[in-house]
Amino acid sequence: MAKGSDTPPKAVSASLTAPEIEKLVLQQSAWGNKAFQEALDAGLDEECFIVPGYRAAFRTFLALHLDGLDINMVNLADRASDADKRAMGGYGGMADLLTRLPIPTLIARNTGQLADLRDRRRAYRVMMDSLINLKAGQPLDDVVRPVQQLQTDAPRGTVPGHATAADVLWQLATDIEASSKPGARFAVSTGLPGLDALTGGLNPGYYYVLGARPGEGKTSLALKVLLQAAQDIQESGIAGNALFVTAELEPTRLMQNLVNIAWGVNPASFFGAGAQAPPEAVESYVKASAYLRRLPFSFLEASGTSVEKVVEYIRLLHRREPLRLIVVDYLQLLRSESLHAQASEVDNVSTVSRAICRVAKLVKAPVLALAQLNRDCARGPERSPKIADLKGSSQIEQDADLVMLLHRPETSLDASASGQEREKVRGKAWLNIVKNRGGACDSLLLRFDAARTLFRGS
């Protein structure tokens, strides 16, 4: 399959004129014989076009398709008549029509809308002819018959959101091809090979939930994923940004943690009366700052901001620069302005979760949302949290494509635990995948470096 330009795949918009829709469908159908056949199956014919040049192009495309020849500049110039070449605007106009979109993802839908315009024109002509014949004194039955036939032949119409199996398979092929292009980053790596192997990375448009009790390290794990995503974006050379939405910690606190995760130096040790940081720590901090400054990530402080505003800001930031990852810390701290002041926590968390799930699909970026678990969910080091322990609402479980629960057994030990018991679980963390729409559920053993607040694969 030939490669297209960098122009994103297009769908027919209500703001496009009929000639613009005609050109769009021609460009998509020129992708290859398979695409052209799909357009024919969706109802494309010469009557769909009102622009003479586009009619000429369609006739020539059809002739090449029927002969099993590729729709390219050489064959088009060889097959088109002189009159059709002039109608298409000469070689420049022909080349413009062959400026293919990368993948004709929505060709059946777009062709269907173009065919619908054709049917409306046909209906208009039939109605006008019937009125003229009625005024001319023709028998009423002869006048009404074409109108009745028009109603019988009328298409059922399109249903918004409906897609045929062919449409969906073509979209899947689009995703697969996009992931195989050099430099393409179809999914965001988490920096944890075991988790990437189970999930295939964090996929665009998916809603991921990471739950943990307070103090287990979910923010630190999310920062590690953010850092990995920013590094991947920079190395790939593609445009994009990783966004961390924080409703809890200030961005300066999060940056301190990032410096510690990336370089093993904790800027918090620089603060306080009489603080004396060793020269090597200062040098490491300077290097870490220079490195992190170049990475494509940013923060959105959302303390006291409604989830509706957060979604609005995310969409605005995405229009400025494509977002490749969105982290939300955390769901239970966001509030919805659409609810009355007396709304329950369950109602609020449900509304927030649905909004965050929608924004993942709107901007087609993976969203990693952090969530609190009930404080009493994991008493004792042997007791792992369950999906029912998500605090506030079962809606989170319903919305999420994947739910991960983080558990560090050493945080569940009480004061009476022996030294041997503490040593047994020191530095261990379990990441339990308790829901996975795209694969298996499993548990991963991680190692936690408390000094750097850094999680590693075991």
C-alpha positions as CSV (number, residue, x, y, z in Angstrom):
1,M,0.0,0.0,0.0
2,A,1.4,3.4,-0.9
3,K,2.2,5.9,1.7
4,G,0.2,9.1,1.9
5,S,0.9,12.6,3.1
6,D,1.0,13.7,6.7
7,T,-2.6,15.1,6.4
8,P,-4.8,13.3,9.0
9,P,-7.6,11.1,7.7
10,K,-10.8,13.2,7.1
11,A,-14.4,12.6,7.6
12,V,-17.1,14.6,5.9
13,S,-18.0,17.6,8.0
14,A,-21.3,19.4,7.9
15,S,-19.4,22.6,7.0
16,L,-18.1,21.2,3.7
17,T,-19.7,22.1,0.5
18,A,-20.8,19.5,-2.1
19,P,-17.8,20.1,-4.3
20,E,-15.5,19.7,-1.3
21,I,-17.1,16.4,-0.4
22,E,-16.8,15.3,-4.0
23,K,-13.0,16.0,-4.0
24,L,-12.5,14.4,-0.6
25,V,-14.2,11.1,-1.8
26,L,-12.1,11.1,-5.0
27,Q,-8.9,11.6,-3.1
28,Q,-9.8,8.7,-0.8
29,S,-11.0,6.4,-3.6
30,A,-7.7,7.0,-5.5
31,W,-5.8,5.2,-2.8
32,G,-6.1,1.9,-4.6
33,N,-8.4,-0.6,-6.2
34,K,-9.6,-1.8,-2.8
35,A,-10.5,1.7,-1.7
36,F,-12.2,2.4,-5.0
37,Q,-14.2,-0.8,-4.8
38,E,-15.3,0.1,-1.3
39,A,-16.5,3.5,-2.6
40,L,-18.5,1.7,-5.4
41,D,-20.0,-0.6,-2.9
42,A,-21.1,2.4,-0.9
43,G,-23.0,3.8,-3.9
44,L,-20.5,5.9,-5.7
45,D,-21.4,6.6,-9.4
46,E,-21.0,9.4,-11.9
47,E,-24.2,11.1,-10.9
48,C,-22.7,11.7,-7.4
49,F,-20.6,14.5,-9.0
50,I,-21.8,17.9,-10.1
51,V,-18.3,19.4,-10.8
52,P,-17.5,18.4,-14.5
53,G,-13.8,17.8,-13.7
54,Y,-14.7,15.4,-10.9
55,R,-17.1,13.6,-13.2
56,A,-14.3,13.2,-15.7
57,A,-11.9,12.0,-13.0
58,F,-14.5,9.4,-11.8
59,R,-15.0,8.1,-15.3
60,T,-11.3,7.6,-15.8
61,F,-10.8,6.1,-12.3
62,L,-13.6,3.6,-13.1
63,A,-12.0,2.6,-16.4
64,L,-8.7,2.0,-14.8
65,H,-10.3,0.0,-11.9
66,L,-12.3,-2.2,-14.3
67,D,-9.0,-3.0,-16.2
68,G,-7.3,-3.8,-13.0
69,L,-4.8,-0.9,-13.3
70,D,-3.5,1.2,-10.5
71,I,-5.0,4.7,-10.1
72,N,-1.8,6.8,-10.5
73,M,-0.6,9.8,-12.5
74,V,0.9,7.7,-15.3
75,N,-2.2,5.6,-16.0
76,L,-4.5,8.6,-15.5
77,A,-2.7,10.7,-18.1
78,D,-2.6,7.7,-20.5
79,R,-6.3,6.8,-20.2
80,A,-8.1,10.2,-19.9
81,S,-9.3,11.8,-23.1
82,D,-8.1,15.3,-23.9
83,A,-11.5,16.7,-23.0
84,D,-11.4,15.0,-19.6
85,K,-7.9,16.2,-19.0
86,R,-9.0,19.8,-19.6
87,A,-12.0,19.3,-17.4
88,M,-9.8,18.1,-14.6
89,G,-7.6,21.2,-14.9
90,G,-4.7,19.7,-16.8
91,Y,-1.8,17.8,-15.2
92,G,-1.8,20.1,-12.2
93,G,-5.5,19.4,-11.4
94,M,-4.9,15.7,-12.0
95,A,-2.0,15.7,-9.5
96,D,-4.1,17.5,-7.0
97,L,-6.8,14.8,-7.1
98,L,-4.1,12.2,-6.6
99,T,-2.8,13.9,-3.5
100,R,-4.0,10.9,-1.4
101,L,-5.0,11.0,2.2
102,P,-2.9,8.6,4.3
103,I,-5.6,6.0,4.8
104,P,-9.2,6.3,3.4
105,T,-10.5,5.4,6.9
106,L,-14.0,6.7,6.5
107,I,-14.5,6.3,2.7
108,A,-17.7,4.2,3.0
109,R,-19.2,6.8,5.3
110,N,-18.1,9.8,3.2
111,T,-19.3,8.1,0.0
112,G,-22.6,7.4,1.6
113,Q,-23.1,11.1,2.4
114,L,-22.1,12.0,-1.2
115,A,-24.6,9.5,-2.5
116,D,-27.2,11.0,-0.2
117,L,-26.6,14.4,-1.8
118,R,-27.1,12.7,-5.2
119,D,-30.4,11.2,-4.1
120,R,-31.6,14.5,-2.9
121,R,-30.9,16.1,-6.2
122,R,-32.7,13.2,-7.9
123,A,-35.7,13.7,-5.6
124,Y,-35.7,17.5,-6.3
125,R,-35.7,16.8,-10.1
126,V,-38.6,14.3,-9.8
127,M,-40.6,16.7,-7.7
128,M,-40.0,19.6,-10.1
129,D,-40.9,17.4,-13.1
130,S,-44.1,16.3,-11.4
131,L,-45.2,19.9,-10.7
132,I,-44.5,20.8,-14.3
133,N,-46.4,17.9,-15.6
134,L,-49.3,18.6,-13.3
135,K,-49.5,22.2,-14.6
136,A,-49.3,20.9,-18.1
137,G,-52.6,18.9,-17.5
138,Q,-51.2,15.4,-17.4
139,P,-53.3,12.7,-15.7
140,L,-52.9,12.8,-11.9
141,D,-51.9,9.1,-11.7
142,D,-49.0,9.7,-14.2
143,V,-47.9,12.7,-12.1
144,V,-48.0,10.9,-8.8
145,R,-46.4,7.6,-9.9
146,P,-42.8,8.9,-10.1
147,V,-43.2,10.5,-6.7
148,Q,-44.4,7.2,-5.2
149,Q,-41.5,5.3,-6.8
150,L,-39.1,7.9,-5.4
151,Q,-40.5,7.1,-1.9
152,T,-40.1,3.4,-2.5
153,D,-36.5,3.8,-3.7
154,A,-35.5,6.2,-0.9
155,P,-32.5,5.0,1.2
156,R,-33.1,4.3,4.8
157,G,-30.6,7.0,5.8
158,T,-27.4,7.0,7.8
159,V,-27.3,6.3,11.5
160,P,-24.7,8.4,13.5
161,G,-22.1,6.2,15.0
162,H,-23.0,3.2,12.9
163,A,-20.1,1.5,11.2
164,T,-20.0,-1.7,9.0
165,A,-17.6,-4.5,9.7
166,A,-15.6,-3.3,6.7
167,D,-15.3,0.2,8.3
168,V,-14.1,-1.1,11.6
169,L,-11.6,-3.5,9.9
170,W,-10.3,-0.7,7.8
171,Q,-9.8,1.5,10.9
172,L,-8.0,-1.4,12.6
173,A,-5.7,-1.7,9.5
174,T,-5.1,2.0,9.8
175,D,-4.0,1.7,13.4
176,I,-1.7,-1.3,12.6
177,E,-0.1,0.5,9.7
178,A,0.4,3.7,11.7
179,S,2.1,1.7,14.4
180,S,4.5,0.1,11.9
181,K,5.8,3.4,10.4
182,P,9.3,4.4,11.3
183,G,9.2,6.7,14.3
184,A,5.5,6.0,15.0
185,R,4.5,5.7,18.7
186,F,1.3,3.8,18.7
187,A,1.3,3.2,22.5
188,V,3.1,4.8,25.4
189,S,5.6,2.7,27.2
190,T,5.2,2.6,30.9
191,G,8.9,2.0,31.6
192,L,7.9,-1.4,33.2
193,P,8.6,-4.2,30.6
194,G,6.3,-6.7,32.4
195,L,3.4,-4.3,32.3
196,D,4.1,-3.3,28.7
197,A,4.1,-7.0,27.7
198,L,0.6,-7.5,29.3
199,T,-1.0,-4.4,28.0
200,G,0.9,-3.5,24.8
201,G,1.6,-0.1,26.4
202,L,-0.9,2.6,27.0
203,N,-3.0,2.9,23.8
204,P,-4.5,6.1,22.4
205,G,-8.1,6.6,23.4
206,Y,-7.9,4.1,26.3
207,Y,-8.9,4.9,29.9
208,Y,-6.5,3.4,32.5
209,V,-7.0,3.5,36.3
210,L,-4.3,3.1,38.8
211,G,-5.7,2.6,42.3
212,A,-3.9,2.5,45.7
213,R,-4.3,3.4,49.3
214,P,-2.7,6.7,50.5
215,G,1.0,6.5,50.8
216,E,1.5,3.5,48.5
217,G,3.3,5.5,45.8
218,K,0.7,5.8,43.0
219,T,1.8,9.4,42.2
220,S,5.4,8.2,42.0
221,L,4.5,5.4,39.6
222,A,2.5,7.8,37.5
223,L,5.4,10.2,37.3
224,K,7.7,7.4,36.1
225,V,5.2,6.7,33.3
226,L,5.0,10.5,32.5
227,L,8.8,10.6,32.3
228,Q,9.0,7.5,30.0
229,A,6.3,9.0,27.7
230,A,8.2,12.3,27.5
231,Q,11.4,10.5,26.6
232,D,9.7,8.4,24.0
233,I,8.1,11.5,22.4
234,Q,11.5,13.3,22.3
235,E,13.3,10.3,20.8
236,S,10.7,9.6,18.2
237,G,10.8,13.2,16.9
238,I,7.0,13.4,16.6
239,A,5.1,16.4,17.8
240,G,3.4,15.9,21.1
241,N,3.3,16.5,24.8
242,A,2.7,14.5,28.0
243,L,0.3,16.3,30.4
244,F,0.1,15.7,34.2
245,V,-3.2,17.1,35.7
246,T,-2.8,17.5,39.4
247,A,-5.6,18.2,41.8
248,E,-3.4,17.3,44.9
249,L,0.3,18.3,44.8
250,E,1.7,21.6,43.5
251,P,3.8,21.3,40.3
252,T,6.9,22.3,42.2
253,R,6.5,19.3,44.5
254,L,5.9,17.0,41.5
255,M,9.0,18.3,39.8
256,Q,11.0,17.6,43.0
257,N,9.9,14.0,42.7
258,L,10.7,13.8,39.0
259,V,14.3,15.1,39.7
260,N,14.7,12.4,42.3
261,I,13.3,9.7,40.1
262,A,15.4,10.7,37.1
263,W,18.7,11.5,38.8
264,G,18.6,10.2,42.3
265,V,18.9,13.7,43.9
266,N,16.1,15.0,46.1
267,P,15.8,18.8,45.9
268,A,13.8,18.7,49.2
269,S,17.2,18.3,51.0
270,F,18.2,21.7,49.8
271,F,15.5,23.4,51.8
272,G,15.4,24.4,55.4
273,A,17.6,26.5,57.7
274,G,21.3,25.6,57.5
275,A,20.7,23.0,54.7
276,Q,24.1,22.1,53.2
277,A,23.8,20.0,50.1
278,P,27.0,18.3,49.0
279,P,28.6,19.6,45.8
280,E,27.9,16.4,43.9
281,A,24.2,16.7,44.7
282,V,24.1,20.2,43.4
283,E,25.8,19.2,40.2
284,S,23.4,16.3,39.7
285,Y,20.5,18.7,40.3
286,V,21.8,21.1,37.6
287,K,22.2,18.2,35.2
288,A,18.7,16.9,36.0
289,S,17.2,20.3,35.5
290,A,18.9,20.8,32.1
291,Y,17.7,17.3,31.0
292,L,14.1,17.7,32.2
293,R,13.8,21.2,30.7
294,R,14.1,19.7,27.2
295,L,11.5,17.0,27.6
296,P,8.0,17.6,26.2
297,F,5.8,17.4,29.3
298,S,3.8,19.9,31.3
299,F,1.5,20.3,34.3
300,L,-2.1,21.5,34.7
301,E,-2.9,22.5,38.2
302,A,-6.5,21.6,38.8
303,S,-7.0,22.1,42.6
304,G,-10.5,23.6,43.0
305,T,-11.2,23.4,39.2
306,S,-14.3,21.5,38.0
307,V,-13.9,18.4,35.9
308,E,-15.8,20.2,33.1
309,K,-13.2,23.0,33.1
310,V,-10.4,20.4,33.2
311,V,-11.8,18.7,30.1
312,E,-12.1,22.1,28.3
313,Y,-8.5,22.9,29.2
314,I,-7.3,19.5,28.0
315,R,-9.0,19.9,24.6
316,L,-7.5,23.4,24.3
317,L,-4.0,22.2,25.0
318,H,-4.5,19.3,22.6
319,R,-5.4,21.7,19.8
320,R,-2.2,23.6,20.5
321,E,0.0,20.5,20.5
322,P,-1.1,16.8,20.3
323,L,-1.3,15.2,23.7
324,R,0.3,11.7,23.7
325,L,-0.4,10.9,27.4
326,I,-2.7,12.5,30.1
327,V,-2.2,11.7,33.8
328,V,-5.0,12.7,36.2
329,D,-4.1,12.8,39.9
330,Y,-6.6,11.9,41.2
331,L,-10.3,11.2,40.4
332,Q,-11.8,11.6,43.9
333,L,-10.4,15.2,44.2
334,L,-12.1,16.5,41.1
335,R,-15.6,17.9,41.4
336,S,-18.4,18.3,38.8
337,E,-20.1,21.7,38.5
338,S,-23.1,20.0,36.9
339,L,-24.2,18.4,40.3
340,H,-26.0,20.2,43.1
341,A,-24.1,21.0,46.3
342,Q,-25.8,18.1,48.2
343,A,-24.8,15.4,45.6
344,S,-23.3,12.3,47.1
345,E,-19.6,11.4,46.6
346,V,-20.7,8.4,44.6
347,D,-22.6,10.7,42.1
348,N,-19.7,13.0,41.9
349,V,-17.0,10.3,41.3
350,S,-19.3,8.7,38.7
351,T,-19.7,12.0,36.8
352,V,-15.9,12.7,37.0
353,S,-15.0,9.2,35.8
354,R,-17.4,9.4,32.8
355,A,-15.9,12.8,31.9
356,I,-12.3,11.6,32.0
357,C,-13.3,8.5,30.0
358,R,-14.8,10.7,27.3
359,V,-11.8,13.0,27.1
360,A,-9.6,10.0,26.3
361,K,-11.7,9.2,23.3
362,L,-12.1,12.9,22.3
363,V,-8.4,13.6,22.1
364,K,-7.4,10.0,21.2
365,A,-4.7,9.9,23.9
366,P,-4.2,7.4,26.7
367,V,-5.5,8.7,30.0
368,L,-4.0,7.3,33.2
369,A,-6.2,8.3,36.1
370,L,-5.2,7.7,39.7
371,A,-7.8,6.7,42.2
372,Q,-7.9,6.3,46.0
373,L,-8.8,2.9,47.5
374,N,-10.7,2.6,50.8
375,R,-8.3,3.0,53.7
376,D,-9.3,-0.3,55.3
377,C,-9.0,-2.3,52.1
378,A,-5.7,-4.0,52.7
379,R,-5.1,-4.6,56.4
380,G,-2.2,-7.0,56.7
381,P,0.7,-7.6,54.2
382,E,-0.9,-10.7,52.7
383,R,-4.2,-9.1,51.8
384,S,-4.2,-7.6,48.3
385,P,-6.7,-4.9,47.3
386,K,-9.7,-5.8,45.1
387,I,-11.5,-3.9,42.4
388,A,-14.4,-3.4,44.8
389,D,-12.1,-1.4,47.0
390,L,-12.1,1.6,44.6
391,K,-13.3,4.5,46.6
392,G,-16.5,6.3,45.8
393,S,-18.1,4.6,42.8
394,S,-18.4,1.4,40.9
395,Q,-18.6,3.6,37.8
396,I,-14.8,3.7,37.6
397,E,-14.7,0.0,37.2
398,Q,-17.3,0.2,34.4
399,D,-15.7,3.0,32.5
400,A,-12.0,1.9,32.6
401,D,-10.4,-0.2,29.9
402,L,-7.9,-1.4,32.4
403,V,-7.7,-1.2,36.2
404,M,-4.4,-1.7,38.1
405,L,-4.1,-1.8,41.9
406,L,-0.8,-1.0,43.6
407,H,0.1,-2.6,46.9
408,R,3.2,-2.4,49.0
409,P,3.0,-5.0,51.7
410,E,5.4,-3.1,54.0
411,T,3.0,-0.2,54.4
412,S,0.4,-2.6,55.9
413,L,2.6,-3.9,58.7
414,D,1.7,-2.8,62.2
415,A,4.1,-1.8,64.9
416,S,4.3,-5.3,66.3
417,A,5.7,-6.8,63.2
418,S,9.1,-8.5,63.7
419,G,12.3,-7.5,61.9
420,Q,12.1,-10.7,59.9
421,E,8.6,-9.9,58.7
422,R,9.7,-6.4,57.7
423,E,12.8,-7.7,55.8
424,K,10.6,-10.2,53.9
425,V,8.5,-7.5,52.3
426,R,11.0,-4.6,52.2
427,G,11.1,-2.9,48.8
428,K,8.5,-5.2,47.3
429,A,5.4,-3.9,45.5
430,W,2.6,-5.7,43.7
431,L,0.8,-4.3,40.7
432,N,-2.4,-6.3,40.3
433,I,-4.2,-6.0,37.0
434,V,-7.8,-6.7,38.0
435,K,-9.6,-5.6,34.8
436,N,-8.2,-5.8,31.3
437,R,-10.6,-5.5,28.3
438,G,-7.7,-6.1,25.9
439,G,-6.0,-9.1,27.5
440,A,-5.3,-11.2,30.6
441,C,-5.3,-10.1,34.3
442,D,-2.2,-10.8,36.2
443,S,0.0,-9.6,39.1
444,L,3.5,-8.1,38.6
445,L,6.2,-7.9,41.2
446,L,7.9,-4.6,41.3
447,R,10.8,-3.2,43.3
448,F,10.4,0.1,45.1
449,D,13.5,2.3,45.8
450,A,12.2,4.4,48.7
451,A,15.1,6.8,48.6
452,R,14.3,7.8,45.0
453,T,10.5,7.0,45.1
454,L,11.2,4.9,42.0
455,F,9.5,1.7,40.9
456,R,11.4,-0.8,38.8
457,G,10.5,-4.2,37.3
458,S,11.6,-7.1,39.4
